[in-house]
Amino acid sequence: MKISKLFAAIVISAGFAGAAHAAGTCPIKEPVRFGVEPYESSQRIIPVYTDLAKLIGKKLGCQVQLFVATSYNAEIEAMRNKKLEIGEFGPLGYVLAHQVAKAEAVATFIGEDNKPATYTASIVTWPGSGIATIAQVKGQTFAYSDPASTSGHLFPAYGLSKNGIDPDKGVKAVYAGSHTASFEALRNHKVAAGELNSEEISSAKLHNEYDEKAFVTLWKSDPIPNDPLAVRGDLPPAFKAKVAQVLSSLDFKELPEADQKFLAANTTPQLKTIAQNDAAYNVIRALVSTLKIDLTKL
């Protein structure tokens, strides 16, 4: 990964997102920087996560500055180079961030059963594509979202591999850049097949952009652990403990209604977070091992 190019790909939201707080209450040098991967378009993410950063800042007693990365690897590189203290990573991105950037999962989004939420990946096509089975995807154009995406690359690659298709050479891969971009490529018939995860479907429904009849599901994954909220591991232990406590007890109902609708569609309908740990992502590591993926080359 080329660090200079990846840092250049970081988009910085306007100003500090932290709420006002008493001088001297933040235990580390401010601002506390909060990174988010581009799982949705920046124009949708930035307003919501700016408010979320303010909420985190209020509870931490620190100014929190939001960074929305334009690639999954850019966020990992930012934490590796100590440009981020907190980050929301995709599960695969987190596994790499834990490996190279000292990221430590401390929280995630809560599911309907009051346990950590899960989501699913799928491989889909559209009516009229000429594809009726997953075997027929071989040789066709195929939309992945990002090389370091869990549901946008790792699991679809596994689904193809399980069905006898080389996920790299057996399809004409197109990396759309985000789940939204992958969805749009499928919806507008720019590719013959591609990835579509359950969260993107929920988001598209929220924006009245999803027509169930417009897609044909060829393969669907088992449940995947949802995005972890992580803290950089080399920070002072007392601050890490405080961050863990804050991130694992967020109530998104404290945010504006529009933010709640976005987060309900993209993270959890329960609008809350819960404690999480690194071991929860061993299922991702196992799949990486099965597919013999070198994370450092993503």
VOGU-3710 file (C-alpha; in Angstrom, 3 decimals, decimal comma):
1> mkisklfaai> 0,000/0,000/0,000  1,393/3,385/-1,011  1,051/5,588/2,028  1,309/9,006/0,389  -1,448/8,265/-2,119  -3,677/6,752/0,517  -3,337/9,753/2,819  -4,203/11,993/-0,099  -7,436/10,040/-0,416  -8,685/11,089/3,021
11> visagfagaa> -11,602/13,507/2,963  -11,757/15,798/6,006  -15,153/17,060/7,066  -15,476/20,749/7,844  -14,037/21,769/11,187  -14,173/19,976/14,490  -17,129/17,758/15,208  -16,668/17,698/18,966  -19,191/19,340/21,206  -18,212/22,119/23,569
21> haagtcpike> -16,589/20,843/26,736  -14,716/22,171/29,698  -11,083/23,032/29,059  -8,677/20,359/30,198  -11,205/17,532/30,446  -9,814/15,589/27,479  -6,977/13,316/28,683  -5,058/13,297/25,382  -4,008/15,897/22,857  -6,968/17,105/20,830
31> pvrfgvepye> -8,566/16,637/18,411  -9,455/12,965/18,753  -9,700/11,788/15,161  -12,512/9,427/14,128  -12,190/7,564/10,836  -14,959/5,989/8,764  -14,682/3,826/5,664  -16,649/4,830/2,526  -19,300/2,118/2,737  -21,839/4,660/1,474
41> ssqriipvyt> -21,388/7,804/-0,614  -19,572/10,619/1,211  -22,490/12,997/0,730  -24,660/10,613/2,756  -22,058/9,651/5,353  -20,606/13,043/6,264  -23,736/14,751/7,717  -24,653/11,695/9,800  -21,169/10,912/11,057  -20,457/14,567/11,797
51> dlakligkkl> -23,365/14,422/14,250  -22,157/11,063/15,560  -18,670/12,505/16,101  -20,231/15,344/18,103  -22,073/12,819/20,252  -18,879/10,831/20,880  -17,011/14,057/21,646  -19,635/15,133/24,158  -19,380/11,828/26,006  -15,566/11,719/25,884
61> gcqvqlfvat> -15,125/15,351/26,868  -12,942/15,850/23,788  -13,100/17,545/20,432  -13,613/14,809/17,832  -12,652/15,411/14,214  -14,232/13,282/11,491  -12,291/11,715/8,622  -14,219/9,928/5,871  -11,743/7,918/3,804  -12,201/7,440/0,075
71> synaeieamr> -10,874/3,887/0,297  -10,875/1,215/2,975  -7,081/1,017/2,965  -6,747/4,773/3,434  -8,433/4,506/6,820  -6,138/1,633/7,829  -3,057/3,580/6,766  -4,223/6,635/8,680  -4,459/4,636/11,899  -1,157/2,887/11,223
81> nkkleigefg> 0,510/6,276/10,913  -1,183/7,553/14,086  -3,501/9,918/12,258  -6,585/8,322/13,820  -7,448/7,401/17,389  -10,849/5,809/16,657  -12,230/4,103/13,573  -15,234/2,238/12,250  -13,858/-0,492/10,007  -15,431/-3,190/7,912
91> plgyvlahqv> -14,731/-6,641/9,389  -12,026/-7,479/6,828  -10,539/-4,000/7,046  -10,471/-4,366/10,814  -8,581/-7,667/10,636  -5,905/-5,922/8,575  -5,994/-2,822/10,810  -5,519/-5,030/13,862  -2,577/-6,701/12,151  -0,751/-3,603/10,941
101> akaeavatfi> -2,234/-0,582/12,765  -2,810/-1,768/16,357  -6,585/-1,405/16,023  -8,541/-2,974/18,893  -12,248/-3,711/18,513  -14,230/-2,432/21,495  -17,794/-2,071/20,217  -20,197/-2,797/17,399  -23,876/-2,326/16,592  -26,556/-4,174/18,506
111> gednkpatyt> -28,844/-6,698/16,847  -32,497/-7,499/17,441  -31,603/-10,181/20,004  -29,498/-7,725/22,042  -26,346/-9,382/20,729  -23,845/-7,977/18,206  -25,580/-7,383/14,886  -24,818/-9,343/11,730  -25,460/-8,800/8,045  -25,129/-10,829/4,830
121> asivtwpgsg> -23,343/-10,676/1,505  -24,803/-11,894/-1,758  -23,998/-12,343/-5,416  -26,741/-11,045/-7,687  -27,569/-10,412/-11,313  -30,558/-8,807/-13,020  -33,400/-10,207/-15,158  -32,336/-10,327/-18,789  -28,610/-10,614/-18,069  -28,562/-14,140/-19,483
131> iatiaqvkgq> -27,338/-15,488/-16,132  -29,567/-17,996/-14,354  -27,040/-19,792/-12,127  -23,882/-18,767/-10,338  -21,858/-21,018/-12,656  -22,822/-18,722/-15,521  -21,104/-15,782/-13,831  -17,781/-17,166/-15,075  -16,205/-14,842/-17,632  -18,739/-12,066/-16,991
141> tfaysdpast> -18,214/-8,533/-15,719  -18,513/-8,554/-11,927  -18,806/-5,623/-9,515  -16,897/-5,780/-6,237  -17,009/-2,707/-4,002  -13,465/-2,422/-2,591  -10,566/-4,929/-2,360  -10,567/-4,617/1,454  -14,349/-4,928/1,832  -15,793/-7,913/3,677
151> sghlfpaygl> -19,174/-8,232/1,988  -18,000/-6,368/-1,094  -15,022/-8,611/-1,862  -14,053/-11,318/0,649  -17,394/-13,116/0,869  -18,347/-12,793/-2,829  -14,879/-14,118/-3,672  -15,565/-17,054/-1,380  -18,972/-17,613/-2,982  -17,422/-17,685/-6,450
161> skngidpdkg> -14,599/-19,941/-5,320  -17,021/-22,401/-3,697  -18,754/-22,653/-7,051  -15,619/-23,331/-9,058  -14,923/-19,791/-10,279  -11,581/-18,094/-9,688  -12,629/-14,803/-8,001  -9,747/-12,925/-9,629  -9,247/-14,494/-13,049  -12,588/-16,199/-13,552
171> vkavyagsht> -14,561/-12,943/-13,802  -13,921/-9,518/-15,294  -13,644/-7,726/-11,967  -14,733/-4,111/-11,594  -14,006/-2,375/-8,262  -16,805/0,160/-7,969  -15,398/1,890/-4,849  -18,362/1,488/-2,485  -21,404/-0,703/-1,938  -23,588/2,086/-3,289
181> asfealrnhk> -21,519/2,301/-6,466  -21,669/-1,472/-6,885  -25,448/-1,366/-6,421  -25,742/1,386/-9,033  -23,612/-0,582/-11,496  -25,990/-3,532/-11,111  -29,134/-1,438/-11,172  -28,046/0,314/-14,371  -26,846/-2,943/-15,974  -23,238/-1,755/-16,241
191> vaagelnsee> -22,073/-5,190/-15,075  -23,541/-8,651/-15,539  -23,321/-9,589/-11,862  -21,867/-8,363/-8,596  -21,989/-8,066/-4,832  -24,967/-6,693/-2,945  -25,066/-6,758/0,840  -28,091/-6,613/3,119  -27,186/-3,181/4,501  -27,001/-1,648/1,028
201> issaklhney> -30,413/-3,142/0,276  -31,793/-1,507/3,447  -30,189/1,804/2,497  -31,580/1,641/-1,035  -35,034/0,952/0,399  -34,658/4,006/2,646  -34,007/6,155/-0,434  -36,780/4,462/-2,474  -34,203/3,058/-4,892  -34,657/-0,689/-4,397
211> dekafvtlwk> -36,942/-2,842/-6,525  -36,785/-6,489/-5,455  -37,874/-7,625/-8,926  -34,873/-5,886/-10,484  -32,375/-8,345/-8,942  -31,861/-12,093/-8,995  -29,955/-13,582/-6,047  -27,518/-16,325/-7,067  -25,717/-16,864/-3,757  -26,018/-15,597/-0,177
221> sdpipndpla> -23,559/-15,799/2,708  -24,025/-16,959/6,265  -24,339/-14,093/8,804  -21,260/-11,847/9,035  -20,267/-9,950/12,214  -21,006/-6,262/11,745  -18,478/-3,413/11,612  -16,377/-2,985/14,739  -15,727/0,380/16,339  -12,055/0,273/17,224
231> vrgdlppafk> -9,507/2,289/19,173  -5,783/2,521/18,413  -4,035/0,145/20,760  -1,044/2,302/21,700  -3,134/5,015/23,343  -3,054/5,462/27,155  -4,921/2,590/28,862  -7,253/4,870/30,829  -8,291/6,711/27,671  -8,805/3,449/25,791
241> akvaqvlssl> -11,044/2,238/28,598  -13,056/5,466/28,423  -13,385/5,201/24,634  -14,502/1,572/24,965  -17,133/2,542/27,514  -18,447/5,386/25,331  -18,422/3,490/22,024  -20,135/0,431/23,490  -23,037/2,400/24,985  -24,028/4,853/22,252
251> dfkelpeadq> -27,714/5,598/21,794  -28,369/6,907/18,301  -31,791/8,125/19,415  -29,884/11,133/20,741  -29,167/12,073/17,114  -31,476/13,902/14,673  -34,241/11,817/13,102  -32,631/11,835/9,647  -29,432/10,407/11,147  -31,420/7,727/12,941
261> kflaanttpq> -33,039/6,614/9,680  -29,641/6,368/7,967  -28,059/4,426/10,827  -31,075/2,133/11,176  -30,729/1,195/7,520  -26,939/0,902/7,486  -25,971/-0,356/10,936  -28,764/-1,434/13,294  -32,520/-0,853/13,560  -32,008/-0,932/17,328
271> lktiaqndaa> -30,018/2,323/17,139  -27,565/1,286/19,841  -24,066/-0,107/20,224  -22,752/-2,962/22,338  -19,341/-4,182/23,516  -17,349/-6,274/21,046  -13,913/-7,914/21,035  -11,238/-8,973/18,595  -12,073/-12,695/18,783  -15,445/-12,064/17,124
281> ynviralvst> -13,592/-11,514/13,850  -11,758/-14,850/13,850  -14,375/-16,069/11,381  -13,046/-13,450/8,967  -9,467/-14,557/9,580  -10,472/-18,155/8,880  -11,967/-17,192/5,533  -8,872/-15,152/4,651  -6,801/-18,257/5,377  -9,112/-20,490/3,333
291> lkidltkl> -8,844/-18,202/0,309  -5,090/-17,719/0,898  -5,436/-13,940/0,763  -2,406/-11,799/1,577  -4,011/-8,908/3,451  -1,024/-6,642/2,911  -1,601/-6,805/-0,855  -5,229/-5,700/-0,784
//
